[in-house]
Amino acid sequence: MAGRLSDRYSLTTLAVLRVADLRALAREHQLIGASALRKAELITALHRHLVHLDAAAAERGRERAERLPVQAPPPAVAAVPASETTPAAAPPADDPGAMRDPSWYAPPLAERYGIDRLTLMVRDPHWLFCYWELRPELLAAVRAEFPGPSWTVLRILHLDEAEAVYDTWTIDIGGDAVSWYVNTGRPGARFRAELGLTDADGRYRLLVASNTVTAPMDAPSARWDEEWVGVSREVWEQIERMPRPFPGSVAGWDQFRRDLARLGAERVGASERLSAAAPGSAAGKRS
């Protein structure tokens, strides 16, 4: 089909283009990472990308055709002499905007996965976020255990260091809710969440439990002790004697860093040799 990108830009056609033209074509069709590829790699990746775009465009066309309502056939039209007919309009060109539709990157995410799951996440020191999925059959089966009306609740468990429940509070949620933000106001605490059913008599039936999370602190770390780098006077004097590169000299600074690394390696090597020869070490013991 003439409108297909992979036919318009075949491997043979791409091979005769310059690298600059190939990269411009990659930018036009939103190929990610093209600037880091060599010409042969770029040709292969670009052609594969165009084939992918063609397949995505064809799939969108099929979906649009399936959504169109079925129409009755048009009424018959009397024949018109050829001299009175007007030339047919040319078919519209492929819509470049549709070609750049980002939906080809991945299929749309499913709204449900058929798994009973509750996931708890930390948003910041004071807030948690949780989302869940419950299969309708599980919800119906547990709801049948209650003699009267029941509703869904979210229970937040504050845990101590031994993972025992220190405190708990319950939140009534709507029947259609699938996620919830929770303001705990307890930085540094550990939490777990439960989703369950309850009724007016206080009965509670667990549906699903979440993972455990720890909220970060909302203050600077209490560890403020210094950790000084130990440099002997001998090493410091050697560093002072090393020639400094001129400002703006990249090669000079590279050489300066290499000299520092060599000096550090020599000092470490000497320390290791002294440690190995020490009386208490394996190498320092006499046979």
C-alpha positions as CSV (number, residue, x, y, z in Angstrom):
1,M,0.0,0.0,0.0
2,A,1.5,3.3,-1.1
3,G,0.6,5.1,2.1
4,R,2.7,2.8,4.3
5,L,5.7,4.4,5.9
6,S,7.7,1.2,5.8
7,D,7.2,1.0,2.0
8,R,8.0,4.7,1.5
9,Y,11.2,4.3,3.5
10,S,12.4,0.8,2.7
11,L,15.7,-0.5,4.0
12,T,17.2,0.3,0.5
13,T,15.9,3.8,0.6
14,L,17.2,4.4,4.1
15,A,20.6,3.0,3.3
16,V,21.4,5.8,0.8
17,L,20.4,8.6,3.2
18,R,22.9,10.6,5.2
19,V,23.1,10.1,8.9
20,A,21.8,13.6,9.4
21,D,18.8,12.9,7.2
22,L,18.1,9.6,9.1
23,R,18.2,11.4,12.4
24,A,15.8,14.1,11.1
25,L,13.5,11.3,9.9
26,A,13.7,9.6,13.4
27,R,12.9,12.9,15.1
28,E,9.9,13.4,12.7
29,H,8.5,10.0,13.7
30,Q,9.5,10.2,17.3
31,L,12.0,7.4,17.5
32,I,13.6,7.7,20.9
33,G,17.4,7.2,21.3
34,A,18.3,7.7,17.6
35,S,21.1,10.2,18.4
36,A,23.2,7.4,20.1
37,L,23.0,4.9,17.2
38,R,25.5,4.3,14.4
39,K,24.2,4.4,10.8
40,A,23.6,0.7,10.4
41,E,21.9,0.5,13.8
42,L,19.9,3.6,13.0
43,I,18.6,2.2,9.7
44,T,17.5,-1.0,11.4
45,A,15.8,0.7,14.3
46,L,14.1,3.3,12.1
47,H,12.7,0.8,9.7
48,R,11.4,-1.4,12.6
49,H,9.9,1.7,14.1
50,L,8.1,2.6,10.8
51,V,6.7,-0.9,10.6
52,H,5.4,-0.5,14.1
53,L,3.8,2.8,13.2
54,D,2.1,1.2,10.1
55,A,0.7,-1.6,12.3
56,A,-0.6,0.8,14.9
57,A,-2.2,3.0,12.2
58,A,-3.9,-0.1,10.6
59,E,-5.2,-1.2,14.0
60,R,-6.7,2.2,14.7
61,G,-8.3,2.1,11.3
62,R,-9.9,-1.3,12.1
63,E,-11.1,0.0,15.5
64,R,-12.7,3.1,13.9
65,A,-14.4,0.9,11.3
66,E,-15.8,-1.4,13.9
67,R,-17.3,1.6,15.9
68,L,-19.1,3.0,12.9
69,P,-22.8,2.3,12.8
70,V,-24.1,0.1,10.0
71,Q,-25.8,2.3,7.4
72,A,-28.4,1.3,4.9
73,P,-27.2,1.2,1.3
74,P,-27.7,4.5,-0.6
75,P,-30.6,4.7,-3.0
76,A,-29.9,3.9,-6.6
77,V,-28.8,6.9,-8.7
78,A,-29.7,7.3,-12.3
79,A,-26.8,6.9,-14.8
80,V,-25.2,10.2,-15.8
81,P,-23.5,10.6,-19.1
82,A,-19.7,10.6,-18.8
83,S,-19.5,14.1,-20.2
84,E,-21.5,15.4,-17.2
85,T,-19.5,13.7,-14.5
86,T,-17.0,15.5,-12.4
87,P,-13.6,13.9,-11.5
88,A,-13.6,12.0,-8.2
89,A,-11.9,13.7,-5.3
90,A,-8.5,12.2,-4.5
91,P,-8.4,10.1,-1.3
92,P,-7.2,12.1,1.7
93,A,-3.5,11.6,2.5
94,D,-2.6,9.7,5.7
95,D,-3.0,11.9,8.7
96,P,0.5,12.6,10.1
97,G,-1.1,13.5,13.4
98,A,-2.6,10.0,13.7
99,M,0.8,8.5,12.9
100,R,2.3,10.3,15.9
101,D,-0.4,9.1,18.3
102,P,1.5,7.9,21.3
103,S,-0.9,4.9,21.8
104,W,1.4,2.7,19.7
105,Y,4.1,2.7,22.5
106,A,2.1,0.3,24.6
107,P,-1.5,-1.0,24.7
108,P,-3.8,0.8,27.2
109,L,-3.6,-0.3,30.8
110,A,-6.4,-2.6,32.0
111,E,-8.8,-1.1,34.5
112,R,-8.9,-4.5,36.4
113,Y,-6.6,-7.5,36.6
114,G,-8.9,-9.9,38.4
115,I,-6.7,-10.0,41.5
116,D,-7.7,-9.2,45.1
117,R,-5.0,-6.8,46.1
118,L,-4.5,-3.7,48.3
119,T,-1.3,-1.7,47.8
120,L,-0.1,0.8,50.4
121,M,2.5,3.6,49.5
122,V,4.1,6.5,51.2
123,R,3.4,9.9,49.7
124,D,5.3,12.0,52.3
125,P,6.0,12.0,56.0
126,H,2.4,12.8,56.8
127,W,0.4,11.1,54.1
128,L,-0.2,7.6,52.7
129,F,-1.8,6.5,49.5
130,C,-3.4,3.2,48.8
131,Y,-5.2,1.6,45.9
132,W,-7.0,-1.7,45.5
133,E,-8.9,-4.2,43.4
134,L,-11.6,-6.6,44.7
135,R,-13.2,-9.2,42.6
136,P,-17.0,-8.9,42.6
137,E,-17.4,-12.5,43.5
138,L,-15.3,-12.1,46.7
139,L,-17.2,-9.1,47.7
140,A,-20.5,-10.8,47.2
141,A,-19.4,-13.9,49.1
142,V,-18.2,-12.0,52.1
143,R,-21.2,-9.7,52.1
144,A,-23.5,-12.8,52.2
145,E,-22.0,-13.6,55.7
146,F,-23.7,-10.5,57.2
147,P,-27.3,-10.8,58.3
148,G,-28.0,-7.2,57.3
149,P,-26.5,-4.3,55.3
150,S,-22.7,-3.9,55.3
151,W,-20.3,-1.5,53.8
152,T,-16.6,-1.3,52.9
153,V,-14.1,0.3,55.3
154,L,-10.4,1.0,55.1
155,R,-8.6,0.2,58.3
156,I,-5.1,1.7,58.9
157,L,-2.9,-0.1,61.4
158,H,0.0,1.7,63.2
159,L,2.6,-0.9,64.0
160,D,5.4,-0.9,66.6
161,E,8.9,-2.1,66.1
162,A,7.8,-5.7,66.7
163,E,5.1,-5.4,64.0
164,A,2.4,-5.6,66.6
165,V,-0.6,-3.3,66.2
166,Y,0.0,-0.1,68.3
167,D,-3.1,1.8,67.1
168,T,-5.8,1.6,64.5
169,W,-8.4,3.7,62.9
170,T,-11.2,3.0,60.4
171,I,-12.3,5.1,57.4
172,D,-15.7,4.6,55.7
173,I,-15.2,4.7,51.9
174,G,-17.6,4.8,49.0
175,G,-18.6,1.6,47.3
176,D,-17.1,2.8,44.0
177,A,-13.8,4.0,45.4
178,V,-10.6,2.2,44.3
179,S,-8.0,4.5,45.9
180,W,-7.6,6.7,49.0
181,Y,-5.3,9.2,50.5
182,V,-4.8,9.0,54.3
183,N,-3.4,11.8,56.5
184,T,-1.6,10.0,59.3
185,G,0.3,12.9,60.9
186,R,2.8,10.3,62.2
187,P,6.3,10.7,60.5
188,G,8.6,7.8,60.9
189,A,5.9,5.3,61.8
190,R,5.2,1.9,60.3
191,F,1.8,1.2,58.8
192,R,-0.3,-1.6,57.2
193,A,-3.8,-1.3,55.7
194,E,-6.8,-3.6,55.6
195,L,-9.9,-3.5,53.4
196,G,-12.9,-5.1,55.0
197,L,-16.7,-5.1,55.4
198,T,-18.5,-4.0,58.6
199,D,-22.1,-3.5,59.7
200,A,-24.1,-1.5,62.2
201,D,-23.4,-4.1,64.9
202,G,-19.6,-3.7,64.6
203,R,-19.0,-7.0,62.9
204,Y,-15.8,-6.9,60.7
205,R,-14.7,-9.2,58.0
206,L,-11.3,-8.8,56.4
207,L,-11.2,-8.8,52.6
208,V,-7.6,-8.1,51.8
209,A,-4.5,-6.8,53.6
210,S,-1.7,-4.6,52.2
211,N,2.1,-4.5,52.4
212,T,3.9,-2.7,55.3
213,V,5.5,0.7,54.8
214,T,7.5,3.1,56.9
215,A,6.9,6.9,56.6
216,P,10.1,9.0,56.5
217,M,10.9,11.6,59.2
218,D,9.9,15.2,58.6
219,A,13.1,16.6,60.2
220,P,16.8,16.6,59.5
221,S,18.7,13.4,60.5
222,A,19.7,13.2,64.2
223,R,23.1,11.9,63.1
224,W,25.3,14.9,63.0
225,D,28.7,13.5,64.1
226,E,31.6,14.4,61.8
227,E,33.6,11.9,59.8
228,W,36.9,13.5,58.9
229,V,39.1,12.2,56.1
230,G,42.4,11.2,57.4
231,V,45.3,12.6,55.3
232,S,48.9,12.4,56.7
233,R,51.2,15.4,56.5
234,E,53.4,13.5,54.1
235,V,50.6,13.0,51.6
236,W,49.4,16.6,52.1
237,E,52.8,17.9,51.3
238,Q,53.0,15.8,48.1
239,I,49.6,17.2,47.0
240,E,50.8,20.7,47.7
241,R,53.9,20.1,45.5
242,M,51.8,18.8,42.6
243,P,51.6,21.4,39.7
244,R,48.2,22.9,39.3
245,P,46.7,23.0,35.8
246,F,45.8,26.3,34.2
247,P,42.1,27.4,34.5
248,G,40.0,26.0,31.7
249,S,42.6,23.3,30.8
250,V,40.5,20.1,30.6
251,A,43.6,17.9,29.9
252,G,45.5,19.5,32.7
253,W,42.7,18.8,35.2
254,D,42.4,15.2,33.9
255,Q,46.1,14.7,34.5
256,F,45.8,16.3,38.0
257,R,43.0,13.8,38.9
258,R,45.1,10.9,37.6
259,D,48.0,12.0,39.7
260,L,45.8,12.2,42.8
261,A,44.4,8.8,42.1
262,R,47.9,7.4,41.6
263,L,49.1,9.0,44.9
264,G,46.1,7.5,46.7
265,A,46.7,4.0,45.2
266,E,50.4,4.2,46.3
267,R,49.4,5.1,49.8
268,V,46.8,2.3,50.0
269,G,49.2,-0.2,48.5
270,A,51.8,0.7,51.1
271,S,49.3,0.4,53.9
272,E,48.2,-3.0,52.7
273,R,51.8,-4.2,52.5
274,L,52.4,-3.1,56.1
275,S,49.3,-4.7,57.3
276,A,50.2,-8.0,55.6
277,A,53.6,-8.0,57.2
278,A,52.3,-7.2,60.7
279,P,53.0,-10.0,63.3
280,G,49.2,-10.6,63.8
281,S,48.4,-11.1,60.1
282,A,48.5,-14.3,58.1
283,A,51.3,-13.1,55.9
284,G,53.4,-11.9,58.9
285,K,53.3,-15.3,60.7
286,R,56.4,-17.4,60.5
287,S,56.1,-20.9,59.1
